[in-house]
Amino acid sequence: MNPKAEELKKRTAAFADAVAKLVRELPNTLEGRRVGAQLFDAGTSVASNYRAACRTRSHAEFVAKIGLVVEESDECTFWLAFLIRNQIVPESVARSLLEETEELLAIFSASHRTASGRTSRLRSRPNPQ
């Protein structure tokens, strides 16, 4: 097992747990319910899709799965910033979670770029016959 991957699995699971906790604390308003559902889906998807990326059968499948993790991380960043901007929750409540999702987004974006670059290099190699 790759220790970095195992650490990221734990980190993304903890992130999903923290998102679930925040969503439970959102106000029972139209905005709280709608944004909460979106944030819950995206936040838990970061963890589940990263686990799936770690179990892929091919490089192409990994690139696709890690791309989903990037998208879901970015969506979490949007919803957390939205909650703060619109004063649905105090900034002090969501700030650490926003910082964590920004860090995860940076990690997974770099991984996706690296993996995508490898795919491009593999495609551009001449085919030996």
C-alpha positions as CSV (number, residue, x, y, z in Angstrom):
1,M,0.0,0.0,0.0
2,N,1.1,3.5,-0.8
3,P,1.4,5.5,2.5
4,K,0.6,8.8,0.8
5,A,-2.6,7.3,-0.7
6,E,-3.6,5.8,2.6
7,E,-3.0,9.2,4.3
8,L,-5.2,10.9,1.7
9,K,-7.9,8.3,2.1
10,K,-8.0,9.1,5.9
11,R,-7.8,12.9,5.2
12,T,-10.7,12.8,2.7
13,A,-12.8,10.6,5.0
14,A,-12.2,13.1,7.8
15,F,-13.1,15.9,5.4
16,A,-16.4,14.1,4.5
17,D,-17.2,13.7,8.2
18,A,-16.5,17.4,8.8
19,V,-18.8,18.4,5.9
20,A,-21.6,16.1,7.3
21,K,-21.2,17.8,10.7
22,L,-21.4,21.3,9.1
23,V,-24.4,20.4,7.0
24,R,-26.2,19.2,10.2
25,E,-25.6,22.6,11.7
26,L,-26.9,24.6,8.8
27,P,-30.1,26.6,9.3
28,N,-33.4,24.9,8.3
29,T,-34.1,27.5,5.6
30,L,-34.4,27.1,1.9
31,E,-30.8,28.2,1.4
32,G,-29.5,26.0,4.2
33,R,-31.3,22.9,2.9
34,R,-30.4,23.4,-0.8
35,V,-26.7,24.4,-0.2
36,G,-26.4,21.7,2.5
37,A,-27.5,19.0,0.1
38,Q,-25.1,20.2,-2.6
39,L,-22.2,20.5,-0.2
40,F,-23.0,17.1,1.4
41,D,-23.0,15.4,-2.0
42,A,-19.8,17.0,-3.2
43,G,-17.9,16.6,0.2
44,T,-18.7,13.0,0.5
45,S,-18.0,12.4,-3.1
46,V,-14.4,13.7,-2.7
47,A,-13.7,10.8,-0.3
48,S,-15.6,8.1,-2.2
49,N,-14.2,9.0,-5.6
50,Y,-10.6,9.2,-4.2
51,R,-11.0,5.7,-2.8
52,A,-12.3,4.6,-6.2
53,A,-9.3,6.3,-7.9
54,C,-7.0,4.3,-5.7
55,R,-8.5,1.0,-7.0
56,T,-8.6,1.7,-10.7
57,R,-7.5,-1.0,-13.1
58,S,-5.9,1.3,-15.7
59,H,-4.1,4.6,-16.0
60,A,-6.9,6.1,-18.1
61,E,-9.4,5.1,-15.5
62,F,-7.3,6.7,-12.8
63,V,-7.1,10.0,-14.7
64,A,-10.9,10.0,-15.1
65,K,-11.5,9.2,-11.4
66,I,-9.0,11.7,-10.1
67,G,-10.6,14.3,-12.4
68,L,-13.9,13.7,-10.6
69,V,-12.2,14.2,-7.3
70,V,-10.9,17.6,-8.6
71,E,-14.4,18.6,-9.8
72,E,-16.0,17.7,-6.5
73,S,-13.3,19.4,-4.5
74,D,-13.8,22.5,-6.5
75,E,-17.5,22.3,-6.0
76,C,-17.0,22.1,-2.2
77,T,-14.8,25.2,-2.4
78,F,-17.6,27.0,-4.2
79,W,-20.4,26.0,-1.7
80,L,-18.3,26.7,1.4
81,A,-17.4,30.2,0.0
82,F,-21.0,30.7,-0.9
83,L,-22.1,29.9,2.7
84,I,-19.6,32.5,4.0
85,R,-20.4,35.2,1.4
86,N,-24.1,34.9,2.0
87,Q,-23.7,34.8,5.8
88,I,-25.5,31.5,6.0
89,V,-22.9,30.5,8.5
90,P,-20.3,32.6,10.3
91,E,-16.9,32.6,8.6
92,S,-15.4,31.2,11.8
93,V,-17.6,28.1,11.4
94,A,-16.6,27.3,7.8
95,R,-13.1,28.8,7.4
96,S,-11.1,25.8,8.4
97,L,-13.2,23.5,6.2
98,L,-12.8,25.9,3.3
99,E,-9.0,25.9,3.8
100,E,-8.9,22.1,3.8
101,T,-10.9,21.8,0.6
102,E,-8.6,24.3,-1.0
103,E,-5.6,22.2,0.0
104,L,-7.2,19.0,-1.2
105,L,-8.1,20.7,-4.5
106,A,-4.5,21.8,-5.0
107,I,-3.2,18.2,-4.2
108,F,-5.7,16.5,-6.5
109,S,-5.3,19.1,-9.3
110,A,-1.6,18.5,-9.3
111,S,-2.1,14.7,-9.3
112,H,-4.5,15.1,-12.2
113,R,-2.1,17.3,-14.2
114,T,0.7,14.8,-13.6
115,A,-1.4,11.8,-14.6
116,S,-2.8,13.6,-17.6
117,G,0.7,14.6,-18.7
118,R,1.8,11.0,-18.5
119,T,-1.1,10.0,-20.7
120,S,-0.1,12.6,-23.3
121,R,3.5,11.4,-23.3
122,L,2.4,7.8,-23.7
123,R,0.2,8.7,-26.7
124,S,2.9,10.7,-28.4
125,R,5.5,7.8,-28.3
126,P,6.1,6.1,-31.6
127,N,4.6,2.7,-31.9
128,P,7.4,0.1,-32.1
129,Q,6.8,-2.6,-34.7
